[in-house]
Each structure stands twice: as C-alpha cells, then as structure tokens.
Amino acid sequence: MAEDERLFHYVAVEPSGRRVRGSITARTDGGAFERLKRDGLSPVRIRLAGSGPAKARPVRGLSDREAAEFLADLAALLGAGTDMRAALDVLGARTDRPSVRALARTLTNQIGGGQALDDAFGGQLGKNGALVAALISSGDMVAGMQRAADMLQSRIRLRDQLITVLSYPAFVFASTLLAVAVILLFVVPSLAPLVAEGGHAPATLGFLIGASNLLRANLLSLGLLAMALGAILLSADKLDFLSRPLERLLLDGPAHRTVGGLVFGAFAIALGNMLSAGAPMSEALRLAIRSVQSRTARERLEAVAQAVRQGQTLSSALHGVKPFPDTIVRLAAVGEISGALGPMVARAGKIEEDAAIRRIEAAGRVLGPALIVGLGGLIGLMMAGLLSGVSQLGQSALQ
C-alpha cells in the first residue's frame, strides 16, 4: 500500500445486479469510486476503514421540483464520468437555492463519512426518499437516479395539470360568491330607505332586503361559525374522522374510475420503474405501496403484497383490489407472460393516469361554462329583482 493511500470498505452492485462487498485502497473516496467504476461496479457505499457513517438531519425546504432537477443533473454528471464528490461539489456551487446547496453539502459529508448512497439519498429526500433509495441501489446507479428524477417530474406535471384544470371553475365559483356578497352587503342596503318611504315592498325586493339584513346582522357570528367549522374539519382530518370516509367516497363513489386511475396509476408507475431497475418484487411492492398517498388505498394494496409473498401472481393479486383499473391488471398479466413485467406495469399506470387526466379536463371544460351560466343567471335574477322592485316603487310613488 502506498504511503498516502488509505483503505476503504465498499458495497457495490455488479452488472448482473448482485451486491458485493470488499476493500480497496485509494487516496480519497472519490479515487476509490473511480477505481470501482473502472472495474465495472456501481458503488453504493464507500467508507474509510475504521470510520463510522456520518449522521445528518434531513434538509428542510427542498421541494419536489428541486429534488427532481437535482437528481437529473447528478445523473447527467455521473453519466459523463464525473465522480460522486466532484458532481456534488459542482451542483452545490452552481445553484442559488439554499436548500439544494445544503443537500449537496450534506450528501458529500455523509457519503464521504461512509454512509451508503441509498441510505444518504433516502434520508434527505423526505417522502420520496424510500423510492429514490430503492432505484439507486437496485442496479445501475446512474439509470436509477434518472428514473427517480423522471418519476418526480411526472408527479409534478400531474399536479400542475390538476391545478390548471380545477383552478378556473374554482375562480368562477369564488368570484360569484364575492359578487353575491357585494350585492347583499352594499347594493341592497342602499335601496332599503326607498322601501321604507314607499311602504309595501315588491316580493323579490323584499326577499333580497330580508336576506341582506340577516347577513349584515349575523356577519360576525357567521364568520366565527365558519372559523369554528374549519377548525373542526381540520381536527377531524388529523384524527382520521374525516379523511377515511372521504377517501372511501372518492375510491368507491361515482368518480371511482378517475380517482382510481390517479391513485393506482401512480402506484403502478412506481412499481414498474422499480421492477425495471431490478428491485426484488417484495421490496418493490413495499416501497410502491408506501408511496401511495391514500391510506385506504394503501391498506387495500397490502393484501397484494401478502398474496404475492404467498406465491400468487401479481396480476391475480391486483385483480382483487377494489377499484383497481382493469387495464393495469391485463397488462401486468401480459408482462408476466412475456417477461417484461416492469415496463408493462409502468406503461399501464401511465395509461390510466393519462385517461384520468383527460376525464378531469373534460369535466373542467364543461364545469367552467356551466358555472358561468348558472351563477351568472343567479346574479342576473338578483339584479332583475332589484331593478323591477325599484321600478315598482317608482310607479307607486307617482300614483
């Protein structure tokens, strides 16, 4: 051993996917990383002999978009032949985002201190950490990082699409409520003196004045009631009194095809990507189930993991989950026969997600104009009632 070289213990993945352990001498952990890469291995842990793994708190404030861009850039640098430490230094130096800079610095310290790559990334990426760690450690590290980045970017695009589709109807509804409030709180009260002078008010105008008086007299009480109701709903959601029934309603109700396509489509994409990366079925199922946001859906998918562990095929196990999309089940069966289970499951999940988005977009295209017509008609009736009431009052005064 050269005088300035040190001994490193490593865990690496062979091209076949098998994990191997050993020791290697090098001046730095980056040099050990490069030597292992030249030997055809994908290192997941390099630790200086006699040192323990570095501990660090997860980086706060890191968004999904920042994590996706970080992983994609890191995969590109590593694919170009840059060693891990240099790649992290480059990403930390060129960004102006404190959270990304902190992530690069923390990962450098952890990996340099002997922490496994999958453990380091898994501990720093929050709710996405388990999936990212599985993709990194299941085979080719660079390809795993790129798959993880693609998954995160796909989720971000899905979320942005949903916000875009639903924001217009929500804006129309909120604007209409505001317009009705302005009419009842400011316009109608200005006509009340005319009614008092004229005596008997027309029916429509009298109804609007009564509603306005009721709203103005109880405005503070209604505000406090709304705040109390919001607090109750928030507490019920945290205690699962509200979220569980709502999840069941969404999964089993009239919108079950759309909700099931989004929830189970994302699960299938995660599962398919991990299987394509070489992860064992049991581990891929465990992590894919953890990635599902709906607790009710997770509980239903747990039966799938148990059935697969008992020797049942994935497609037959998924068939018993309610309301799991038939498209994913059929393509999973095709993948089992053809030996391409991972790509087929991921493709099926993408098909279901896209179909759900198309249904939401179609509903949004109908809901927006329908709200405009319906709520615009409501405001028109209110204004017509005001004008007709004023006209009748004027005729009564002339007579």
Summary of the structure (lengths in Angstrom):
residues: 399
radius of gyration: 30.2
end to end distance: 115.1
largest distance: 115.1
contacts: 1267
relative contact order: 0.09
helix: 75%
strand: 6%
